[in-house]
Amino acid sequence: MAFSFYLPTRVFLGEGVLEEYGDFLGRLGRRALVVTGRKSAVTSGAMADFEELAKRLGLSRVVFDEVPANPTLETVAKAVDLARREDADLVIGIGGGSPMDTAKAVALLVPNRAEAGRLYEADLPELPLPMVAIPTTAGTGSEVTQHAVFTLPAKEIKKGFSDDRCFPVLALVDPRYTYSLPLDITIDTALDTLTHAIEGYLSRRATPLSDTLALEAISLFAGQKEALLAGKLLPATRRDLMYAATLGGMVIAQTRTTILHTLGYPLTYSHDIPHGRANGYLLAAYLEFIRPAEPVKVDNILKVLGMASVEEVAELTRCLLPPPGKFPEKELERMAALAATNGSSLAWTARQATPADLCNILCRSFG
Amino acid sequence: MAFSFYLPTRVFLGEGVLEEYGDFLGRLGRRALVVTGRKSAVTSGAMADFEELAKRLGLSRVVFDEVPANPTLETVAKAVDLARREDADLVIGIGGGSPMDTAKAVALLVPNRAEAGRLYEADLPELPLPMVAIPTTAGTGSEVTQHAVFTLPAKEIKKGFSDDRCFPVLALVDPRYTYSLPLDITIDTALDTLTHAIEGYLSRRATPLSDTLALEAISLFAGQKEALLAGKLLPATRRDLMYAATLGGMVIAQTRTTILHTLGYPLTYSHDIPHGRANGYLLAAYLEFIRPAEPVKVDNILKVLGMASVEEVAELTRCLLPPPGKFPEKELERMAALAATNGSSLAWTARQATPADLCNILCRSFG
């Protein structure tokens, strides 16, 4: 059995990377479209650092700051229009997963002169514009993946697309941009990271190398779980969570995600539960479900987390997250049925899951 | 402090990768220059697999099979001439480090219309031709690095060059190509891998991520050291050594090497000691020298190797390698003085080394 590893993004990680390594950005283009959310790029301090860098590099730029949480293709289309009007030759995503994912889509659509609706088609022949990722949360790992996820209101789902040409060319990962994140977002996004690492480690697509990276990410999370519980977010904690998030991204760049993420999407789409938080609620029940198929790997995860049982994982998420809501059984069944339509996610999950299994995971998490 | 990670090579590793993933190669060019040594590409079975793949892809190819061990720029120049005559648009290195490194140099020189002597200059503006690496030894890691090393007879040294554009686009790493390697070459190259991982781990350029990869490579070597001692080279051993070699390459792609490699070069150049073997002889004395500067990391290495002391490392290399020759003190001093001229290697070594220190490492290894 052969395995692959592909991670072409040039990553710089640490305090001050825009100042120290921003010159790499100057070689990529002259007219940048900067894609951000409404606030986080500014409040994080990333925008000010980027502006300073852009002035130093003489980079012209136009800002699209209308990316909401869980963006739709409508948002993508607006950003594409702006990129075309401004003749952008470089796209920079600053923010959490939503702006970075939007930036990836724009970078691919512009040179292909394609409408946003064609994003999920395989026939976009032109290479994307170079795309640079500057994350302001420690969770998504989008700065080092070829994946992007959008909300499709017509289908009432969130749907990912993946294209190996869509890896950011450059990721400038400065943990200082997460210093101002409130505790709840810090926890939600840290749990997103943890599930990336755990799902990747337990995926049928896991490789020896992705496993090494996944265990390292889990270990970094484990080292900071007391800090998260205590709400003590010192720079060393921020740094480890940021590094863990980037490692988690490197993992799912190889493995993709599995049913945990797929079950989380309708919780976000239909019930407004933040993405990472939804994953956190599902984690313990997911581990219990996978355990019979991967007993050794689940034990390894617990060992690295410093825990003796999956119940301790449940206890941790109970302590970290607000109490999960209750859903009527019909709604749990609807969400499970929706998740069961995602064939590839099911195929990569280590244990074969029926709609009843999926519903059971939701029940245990929200019942 | 910030750190970087860059590894743009698409890697496939496992038995049968040429057959399973060779299609990637077909997208890179139509007229390949295949760079090999005089025998290893054929005896390993790699050439037959490549020929089959090339036929299936309709890839035209011309073979340059004149790369010796420790190639000079003359060899590079001959291969460049052939590539130009044949209008090659793709370069494929099949073999150990020497053919792969030669292939990298050819790929860079051809589009720059540059003579081989200009390889070490920074002003080659054109992007290299795409280069594909198919290793037939488990040692060099060149399949995933931007480095290449050549022998410069006029200066009586081996000298490396590094260019981030020179990473192979694709590495097809099949451990079966090492099945026919004799035990001594297997041991020499495995020790090359081990020193890549150890030097990278102890380098001033080490990063958290390169450390994770380095410890994994050391652990894989440790898992196979009994097999090497017993000369029992089953497929599982071959596979782990190949994977370790690729990980070791990923490490030095981030960290480069340090004085151990630099001290090894004159042993190869002037005394014909195979590269990996020279590194093996030097390993224990190098660890003793570095220990005061990096006591925790040296202990970690010993722990992962399953050893209690550096003396056990010395014992292992004594058991694995033929007895080292003796050199007159003058010659040891000459080689130490030569190594002391490599400023960057000294700068990246964790402990400041004087020429006397370097001579002492040589003395302890060969005295």
HADDOCK unambig.tbl for C-alpha pairs under 7 A between the chains (distance, minus, plus):
assign (segid A and resid 1 and name CA) (segid B and resid 14 and name CA) 5.90 0.50 0.50
assign (segid A and resid 1 and name CA) (segid B and resid 15 and name CA) 6.40 0.50 0.50
assign (segid A and resid 2 and name CA) (segid B and resid 12 and name CA) 6.68 0.50 0.50
assign (segid A and resid 2 and name CA) (segid B and resid 13 and name CA) 5.32 0.50 0.50
assign (segid A and resid 2 and name CA) (segid B and resid 14 and name CA) 3.91 0.50 0.50
assign (segid A and resid 2 and name CA) (segid B and resid 15 and name CA) 6.12 0.50 0.50
assign (segid A and resid 2 and name CA) (segid B and resid 17 and name CA) 6.44 0.50 0.50
assign (segid A and resid 3 and name CA) (segid B and resid 12 and name CA) 5.66 0.50 0.50
assign (segid A and resid 3 and name CA) (segid B and resid 13 and name CA) 5.40 0.50 0.50
assign (segid A and resid 3 and name CA) (segid B and resid 14 and name CA) 6.37 0.50 0.50
assign (segid A and resid 4 and name CA) (segid B and resid 11 and name CA) 5.37 0.50 0.50
assign (segid A and resid 4 and name CA) (segid B and resid 12 and name CA) 4.34 0.50 0.50
assign (segid A and resid 4 and name CA) (segid B and resid 13 and name CA) 6.22 0.50 0.50
assign (segid A and resid 5 and name CA) (segid B and resid 10 and name CA) 6.10 0.50 0.50
assign (segid A and resid 5 and name CA) (segid B and resid 11 and name CA) 5.07 0.50 0.50
assign (segid A and resid 5 and name CA) (segid B and resid 12 and name CA) 6.57 0.50 0.50
assign (segid A and resid 6 and name CA) (segid B and resid 8 and name CA) 6.95 0.50 0.50
assign (segid A and resid 6 and name CA) (segid B and resid 9 and name CA) 6.66 0.50 0.50
assign (segid A and resid 6 and name CA) (segid B and resid 10 and name CA) 4.76 0.50 0.50
assign (segid A and resid 6 and name CA) (segid B and resid 11 and name CA) 6.29 0.50 0.50
assign (segid A and resid 7 and name CA) (segid B and resid 7 and name CA) 6.51 0.50 0.50
assign (segid A and resid 7 and name CA) (segid B and resid 8 and name CA) 5.92 0.50 0.50
assign (segid A and resid 8 and name CA) (segid B and resid 6 and name CA) 6.95 0.50 0.50
assign (segid A and resid 8 and name CA) (segid B and resid 7 and name CA) 5.94 0.50 0.50
assign (segid A and resid 8 and name CA) (segid B and resid 8 and name CA) 3.79 0.50 0.50
assign (segid A and resid 8 and name CA) (segid B and resid 9 and name CA) 6.88 0.50 0.50
assign (segid A and resid 9 and name CA) (segid B and resid 6 and name CA) 6.66 0.50 0.50
assign (segid A and resid 9 and name CA) (segid B and resid 8 and name CA) 6.87 0.50 0.50
assign (segid A and resid 10 and name CA) (segid B and resid 5 and name CA) 6.09 0.50 0.50
assign (segid A and resid 10 and name CA) (segid B and resid 6 and name CA) 4.76 0.50 0.50
assign (segid A and resid 11 and name CA) (segid B and resid 4 and name CA) 5.37 0.50 0.50
assign (segid A and resid 11 and name CA) (segid B and resid 5 and name CA) 5.07 0.50 0.50
assign (segid A and resid 11 and name CA) (segid B and resid 6 and name CA) 6.30 0.50 0.50
assign (segid A and resid 12 and name CA) (segid B and resid 2 and name CA) 6.67 0.50 0.50
assign (segid A and resid 12 and name CA) (segid B and resid 3 and name CA) 5.67 0.50 0.50
assign (segid A and resid 12 and name CA) (segid B and resid 4 and name CA) 4.33 0.50 0.50
assign (segid A and resid 12 and name CA) (segid B and resid 5 and name CA) 6.57 0.50 0.50
assign (segid A and resid 13 and name CA) (segid B and resid 2 and name CA) 5.32 0.50 0.50
assign (segid A and resid 13 and name CA) (segid B and resid 3 and name CA) 5.41 0.50 0.50
assign (segid A and resid 13 and name CA) (segid B and resid 4 and name CA) 6.22 0.50 0.50
assign (segid A and resid 14 and name CA) (segid B and resid 1 and name CA) 5.91 0.50 0.50
assign (segid A and resid 14 and name CA) (segid B and resid 2 and name CA) 3.93 0.50 0.50
assign (segid A and resid 14 and name CA) (segid B and resid 3 and name CA) 6.39 0.50 0.50
assign (segid A and resid 15 and name CA) (segid B and resid 1 and name CA) 6.43 0.50 0.50
assign (segid A and resid 15 and name CA) (segid B and resid 2 and name CA) 6.14 0.50 0.50
assign (segid A and resid 17 and name CA) (segid B and resid 2 and name CA) 6.45 0.50 0.50
